[in-house]
Amino acid sequence: MIRWKFWTIIIIIFITGGLLGSAGTALYIRHVVSGIVRGDSQVFTGIIMKRLSWKLALTDQQESRAEEIVRSGQEEWMEVRRQAAPRVEEIIRKTVEELKMILSPDQVEELDGLIGEAQERWVLPAPPGK
């Protein structure tokens, strides 16, 4: 009887640990991915710099200069995204309107909810200084 209780507790602890570890990992990945998508320079630069430093064994001087270069590149990349955003939004709007034409009213309502959730996650940050 005691042996059965012991193994039950061990299994519960193991499963709980797995669930907590999975949830924590999922939250971390979601944070990192959303930071990159939104152009969070700290997240983006941090990821790139960790990889460059590790793979290339950069000196302190190289790392400092590389970080400046990565930040500059990211600013240019975000500007291109801002410029392309109106065209991308138009394509998405057209696609959604075409989809709605083949959906039932309930499906349209569900699609609108999905789009609202996506828009909250994919908003571009304001340009620096604005």
Number of C-alpha atoms within 10 A of each C-alpha: 5 7 7 9 10 10 11 12 11 12 12 11 12 11 12 12 12 12 12 11 12 12 12 12 12 12 12 12 12 12 13 16 15 16 16 16 17 18 21 18 16 11 18 19 21 15 13 15 18 12 12 15 15 10 9 11 11 14 10 10 8 13 17 12 11 18 16 13 13 17 17 11 13 17 16 12 13 20 14 11 14 16 11 11 14 11 11 13 11 11 12 12 12 12 11 15 12 11 13 16 10 10 12 10 11 9 13 17 13 12 16 14 12 11 12 11 11 11 11 9 12 11 13 16 13 11 10 7 4 5
